């Protein structure tokens, strides 16, 4: 079937494809063909004016009335028994328009005139006025979905699918001529689907578009090309592009709309946009887009939508280079990969790398390409004429931190200066340089603006410092505030480490796993640090799951992070391998442990020890002892000891390493070393409940290994570990004590304790236990329900129905602190919802009464 076999006029029938107004008009003519009707048909090109004229021609001829055109109408007299049908009246000369007006005034014969809304010369305006006195103009509209469906059904010979109807309607904008082209092309090819992204244009449609395009005025072409670039009808911008005043631009825009290629929203109909892109020379399209982009940049407007389409066109010059740079800055916060492409285009267009290298390096870092980021940042830092050397230094510092060079990272941050200089204190403290870190914190603030980043940087550095010299509560509170301050910046922020990651590490070190997981979840939701930090945040959440005993969740997250072609930077790789080691150990999978240990040796060589890598180092210490390979790890453990020694052996950071050292010594059967670690843990006990739990567990372990199993003491120590977040450790202590006691009653009780702790860690059972739990289970309930004085205060006020803000006002703490207290209460009580929490709190209140 060819295009000609299903032309639009052949399928038009009254009331079938026409809207109600048009169908009524055609019905009225068919009912009384001899009536001296005088009517106008007004619509843009392609809306069916010609088809309707041809349908009227058929109606009159079937009634035996001859139909004449303008050639006969110019003669006088005109047959009164004839109908005069005129198409494209907007193209007629003044003389013919004048003649039509005379005939319309005379009302001696049926007269129907079709024309576009514009152009409207004076003669056509006068004719329209005369015709309007007889009856309102018939104004054709795009086809509705049901009309498109009927049209396609007639062309294809079968009912079209709803998807096909919608595809054709969207691609054509419902313009009847375009619908007809698609219907004919589908029928010719025997197809019943349309590719929404790149529909194939029928050959005759392309030819017709070409003819229409060549007839258009150059200004109209320019305007359509601007619409093709996505500008719509931004009149002031388009006026500047075309060099027209508002009145002149309105005239050009009206003519463009009258072509039928412009939709109701001021953009090109999709298939028309494809035709414009196909038929116009590339250099002309590029030139229009270049001028639009440079106009927008000069006016301080966004340039990204236009500039991104110019990447790869080979344009060069100062103007387009500046445009690419401006577009890159727009893309940087949310689309760092695109920003990198635009910075590269700016360099290709003439900008020098030192001029744009800092932004380009930032984009590369946020996109995860640290090799490129380091190369660019180093080039900028080394060029004295570069306008943003401090910014480039911060990018380099970030990349180096991810690669384990924390000391070098701190040097670069300190050199960069500005509001972020205080971040150097984190690196200094992390490498054992406490005095230098304190000096940075005590230095007077610079004269830079108090931005969110500056505030978050100061709080983060202060929180890390407090973790060494102060209390865990103060450190966590400060770090959590830094996280909240930075969240609005989202993925645009670039730091050597995120406050969320540091908060999580501190939280794991002091047993506040609920807070640690909460801040990581919020960081993931807000995208803090972009893709670069996303991997670190996921790995730390997996670490928390592992410590809690949820090895399935930890394994799943680890597989996601390390799967496919993901390339991990040294810091992330260290934690990933630490997870592999920890999961293999907890699963008693010796072959997997050996495989992971082979990777651990390489990972630790690529990442020097610092304060924030003690978690994986602690896992490696136990694995080394389990595999009899302590010598390989000894230098790194010694380095960790030196860093902790220079920091004053802070309990928050030292406790975990001592705890792992205890287990390594037990595995290696080195009682002297085990006693040394236990003594250190005893010294840390007064520091926090977490350290006290480790001390109690250490003493229980040594007693169990010595053959003394006190089930009450062991169970209390095991549950203390559980409350501290070390769920697997607690279950293991109870289990090992059970198999070492000769007292069957004690063995049963300890095995039940181990089962309960391990079951709830892995399966998520509520820490409060259930009414059917055995005595050991009820003991767990009582242990888990011990709240601190402040937690009890918060719990009572929650039961009273107060909001977090009201509770904070009454207790003189922030609403955020209240939220963290509630999160910890929920963790202690094993509640998974607010209603469950309230029920548990009421139960506790009843017991107290």
WONORCOR-V626971 format. One record per residue. RES is the residue in three letters. PHI is phi in whole degrees, -180 to 180 (none if undefined). Layout:
res = [RES RES]
phi = [PHI PHI]
This chain:
res = [UNK UNK UNK UNK UNK UNK UNK UNK UNK UNK UNK UNK UNK UNK UNK UNK UNK UNK UNK UNK UNK UNK UNK UNK UNK UNK UNK UNK UNK UNK UNK UNK UNK UNK UNK UNK UNK UNK UNK UNK UNK UNK UNK UNK UNK UNK UNK UNK UNK UNK UNK UNK UNK UNK UNK UNK UNK UNK UNK UNK UNK UNK UNK UNK UNK UNK UNK UNK UNK UNK UNK UNK UNK UNK UNK UNK UNK UNK UNK UNK UNK UNK UNK UNK UNK UNK UNK UNK UNK UNK UNK UNK UNK UNK UNK UNK UNK UNK UNK UNK UNK UNK UNK UNK UNK UNK UNK UNK UNK UNK UNK UNK UNK UNK UNK UNK UNK UNK UNK UNK UNK UNK UNK UNK UNK UNK UNK UNK UNK UNK UNK UNK UNK UNK UNK UNK UNK UNK UNK UNK UNK UNK UNK UNK UNK UNK UNK UNK UNK UNK UNK UNK UNK UNK UNK UNK UNK UNK UNK UNK UNK UNK UNK UNK UNK UNK UNK UNK UNK UNK UNK UNK UNK UNK UNK UNK UNK UNK UNK UNK UNK UNK UNK UNK UNK UNK UNK UNK UNK UNK UNK UNK UNK UNK UNK UNK UNK UNK UNK UNK UNK UNK UNK UNK UNK UNK UNK UNK UNK UNK UNK UNK UNK UNK UNK UNK UNK UNK UNK UNK UNK UNK UNK UNK UNK UNK UNK UNK UNK UNK UNK UNK UNK UNK UNK UNK UNK UNK UNK UNK UNK UNK UNK UNK UNK UNK UNK UNK UNK UNK UNK UNK UNK UNK UNK UNK UNK UNK UNK UNK UNK UNK UNK UNK UNK UNK UNK UNK UNK UNK UNK UNK UNK UNK UNK UNK UNK UNK UNK UNK UNK UNK UNK UNK UNK UNK UNK UNK UNK UNK UNK UNK UNK UNK UNK UNK UNK UNK UNK UNK UNK UNK UNK UNK UNK UNK UNK UNK UNK UNK UNK UNK UNK UNK UNK UNK UNK UNK UNK UNK UNK UNK UNK UNK UNK UNK UNK UNK UNK UNK UNK UNK UNK UNK UNK UNK UNK UNK UNK UNK UNK UNK UNK UNK UNK UNK UNK UNK UNK UNK UNK UNK UNK UNK UNK UNK UNK UNK UNK UNK UNK UNK UNK UNK UNK UNK UNK UNK UNK UNK UNK UNK UNK UNK UNK UNK UNK UNK UNK UNK UNK UNK UNK UNK UNK UNK UNK UNK UNK UNK UNK UNK UNK UNK UNK UNK UNK UNK UNK UNK UNK UNK UNK UNK UNK UNK UNK UNK UNK UNK UNK UNK UNK UNK UNK UNK UNK UNK UNK UNK UNK UNK UNK UNK UNK UNK UNK UNK UNK UNK UNK UNK UNK UNK UNK UNK UNK UNK UNK UNK UNK UNK UNK UNK UNK UNK UNK UNK UNK UNK UNK UNK UNK UNK UNK UNK UNK UNK UNK UNK UNK UNK UNK UNK UNK UNK UNK UNK UNK UNK UNK UNK UNK UNK UNK UNK UNK UNK UNK UNK UNK UNK UNK UNK UNK UNK UNK UNK UNK UNK UNK UNK UNK UNK UNK UNK UNK UNK UNK UNK UNK UNK UNK UNK UNK UNK UNK UNK UNK UNK UNK UNK UNK UNK UNK UNK UNK UNK UNK UNK UNK UNK UNK UNK UNK UNK UNK UNK UNK UNK UNK UNK UNK UNK UNK UNK UNK UNK UNK UNK UNK UNK UNK UNK UNK UNK UNK UNK UNK UNK UNK UNK UNK UNK UNK UNK UNK UNK UNK UNK UNK UNK UNK UNK UNK UNK UNK UNK UNK UNK UNK UNK UNK UNK UNK UNK UNK UNK UNK UNK UNK UNK UNK UNK UNK UNK UNK UNK UNK UNK UNK UNK UNK UNK UNK UNK UNK UNK UNK UNK UNK UNK UNK UNK UNK UNK UNK UNK UNK UNK UNK UNK UNK UNK UNK UNK UNK UNK UNK UNK UNK UNK UNK UNK UNK UNK UNK UNK UNK UNK UNK UNK UNK UNK UNK UNK UNK UNK UNK UNK UNK UNK UNK UNK UNK UNK UNK UNK UNK UNK UNK UNK UNK UNK UNK UNK UNK UNK UNK UNK UNK UNK UNK UNK UNK UNK UNK UNK UNK UNK UNK UNK UNK UNK UNK UNK UNK UNK UNK UNK UNK UNK UNK UNK UNK UNK UNK UNK UNK UNK UNK UNK UNK UNK UNK UNK UNK UNK UNK UNK UNK UNK UNK UNK UNK UNK UNK UNK UNK UNK UNK UNK UNK UNK UNK UNK UNK UNK UNK UNK UNK UNK UNK UNK UNK UNK UNK UNK UNK UNK UNK UNK UNK UNK UNK UNK UNK UNK UNK UNK UNK UNK UNK UNK UNK UNK UNK UNK UNK UNK UNK UNK UNK UNK UNK UNK UNK UNK UNK UNK UNK UNK UNK UNK UNK UNK UNK UNK UNK UNK UNK UNK UNK UNK UNK UNK UNK UNK UNK UNK UNK UNK UNK UNK UNK UNK UNK UNK UNK UNK UNK UNK UNK UNK UNK UNK UNK UNK UNK UNK UNK UNK UNK UNK UNK UNK UNK UNK UNK UNK UNK UNK UNK UNK UNK UNK UNK UNK UNK UNK UNK UNK UNK UNK UNK UNK UNK UNK UNK UNK UNK UNK UNK UNK UNK UNK UNK UNK UNK UNK UNK UNK UNK UNK UNK UNK UNK UNK UNK]
phi = [none -96 -59 -70 -78 -129 -66 -56 -61 -68 -109 -74 -137 -52 74 -97 -109 -95 -76 -62 -64 -68 -61 -65 -62 -64 -64 -66 -67 -64 -71 -144 -62 -85 -64 -79 -70 -132 -139 -116 -114 -123 -170 -65 -62 84 -88 106 -62 -63 -62 -70 -61 -67 -65 -64 -57 -65 -61 -66 -67 -65 -86 81 -100 -67 -114 -119 -118 -65 -60 -74 -66 -74 -86 -128 -84 -101 -60 -80 -93 -114 -110 -105 -117 -128 -109 53 -65 -67 -98 -78 -72 -58 -62 -71 -63 -64 -63 -63 -64 -61 -66 -66 -66 -72 55 -92 -151 -62 -137 -128 -123 -111 -160 -82 -59 -143 -70 -131 -63 -59 -63 -71 -62 -66 -62 -61 -62 -67 -64 -66 -71 -79 -166 -62 -64 -83 -110 -82 -124 -60 -71 -79 -59 -61 -66 -61 -62 -66 -63 -65 -61 -67 -77 -91 80 -157 -62 -78 -73 -61 -66 -65 -59 -67 -61 -66 -64 -68 -67 -100 67 76 -67 -55 -62 -68 -59 -62 -61 -66 -61 -65 -65 -64 -65 -66 -92 67 -105 -130 -135 -131 -73 -67 -82 -147 -65 -80 -83 -60 -55 -67 -65 -62 -63 -67 -58 -61 -65 -62 -61 -68 -82 -74 -65 -60 -67 -67 -58 -62 -64 -65 -66 -66 -64 -61 -80 92 -84 62 -114 -81 -61 -65 -68 -67 -62 -66 -64 -90 68 -118 -77 -54 -68 -66 -68 -60 -66 -64 -64 -65 -64 -63 -62 -69 -72 83 -96 -109 -83 -66 -89 89 -113 -72 -57 -49 -69 -69 -62 -66 -66 -61 -66 -82 -93 -93 -59 -58 -65 -73 -61 -64 -63 -63 -66 -61 -64 -63 -62 -70 -64 -64 -64 -65 -95 74 -99 -59 -118 -58 -57 -85 -63 -64 -77 -97 -64 88 -85 84 -64 -142 128 -61 -64 -71 -64 -64 -66 -60 -64 -63 -64 -62 -64 -68 -76 -55 -62 -120 -132 -62 -64 -63 -60 -62 -64 -71 -63 -63 -65 -63 -66 -64 -84 134 -73 -87 -56 -59 -80 -120 -62 -65 -65 -64 -64 -62 -61 -63 -66 -63 -82 93 -93 -73 -61 -65 -59 -67 -62 -67 -63 -65 -64 -71 -61 -80 -102 -59 -85 -65 -76 -135 -65 -60 -63 -66 -63 -67 -64 -62 -63 -63 -62 -68 -63 -67 -99 90 -93 -66 -65 -64 -61 -64 -60 -67 -64 -65 -66 -64 68 76 -62 -88 -60 -64 -62 -60 -61 -64 -66 -66 -65 -64 -106 90 -99 -66 -63 -65 -64 -63 -62 -65 -66 -84 -66 -63 -64 -72 -95 -73 -69 -79 -77 -59 -64 -63 -65 -66 -62 -64 -67 -63 -63 -65 -63 -64 -62 -64 -65 -93 -108 -115 -100 -63 -62 -64 -61 -65 -59 -67 -68 -64 -65 -64 -61 -64 -68 -90 -56 -62 -72 58 -78 -77 -79 -132 -137 -55 -152 -90 -57 -64 -64 -67 -61 -63 -64 -62 -60 -66 -67 -116 81 -95 -72 -63 -65 -59 -69 -63 -69 -68 -63 -68 -65 -65 -66 -89 71 -56 84 64 -62 -61 -92 -59 -64 -62 -63 -66 -63 -70 -66 -64 -63 -62 -61 -64 -62 -72 100 -88 -69 -65 -64 -63 -64 -63 -64 -61 -63 -65 -71 -94 -76 54 -104 -64 -106 -91 -72 -52 -66 -68 -65 -61 -70 -63 -72 -60 -66 -58 -63 -63 -69 -64 -65 -69 -91 53 -101 -64 -61 -66 -64 -64 -63 -67 -65 -62 -79 -63 -60 -71 -62 -70 -72 -82 -133 -58 -69 -143 -61 -94 -117 -70 -62 -64 -62 -64 -65 -63 -62 -69 -62 -61 -69 -63 -99 67 -126 -65 -62 -64 -94 -55 -61 -72 -65 -65 -64 -62 -62 -64 -62 -64 -63 -65 -89 89 51 -64 -57 -58 -89 -81 -60 -63 -67 -68 -63 -68 -62 -59 -70 -64 -66 -64 -63 -85 58 -108 -63 -63 -68 -61 -62 -63 -67 -64 -64 -63 -65 -63 -68 -83 -51 -68 -69 -163 -65 -63 -65 -64 -65 -66 -62 -62 -67 -63 -64 -66 -60 -64 -68 -62 -67 -84 95 -107 -116 -99 -59 -66 -66 -64 -62 -62 -66 -63 -70 -63 -63 -60 -63 -80 99 -90 -65 -63 -63 -64 -64 -67 -60 -64 -66 -67 -67 -63 -81 -107 -101 -92 -83 -62 -62 -65 -61 -61 -63 -71 -65 -64 -62 -62 -63 -65 -66 -70 -63 -75 -66 -84 -102 80 -65 -70 -68 -75 76 -134 -58 -86 -64 -70 -51 -61 -66 -67 -65 -61 -60 -63 -64 -69 -89 -73 -103 -71 -59 -67 -63 -66 -60 -63 -61 -63 -74 -62 -63 -75 90 -77 -80 -59 -65 -64 -64 -60 -64 -73 -97 62 -132 -79 -61 -64 -66 -59 -58 -70 -63 -63 -61 -69 -63 -62 -65 -63 -89 68 -90 -107 -149 -67 -64 -64 -61 -62 -63 -65 -66 -65 -64 -66 -63 -64 -63 -67 -68]
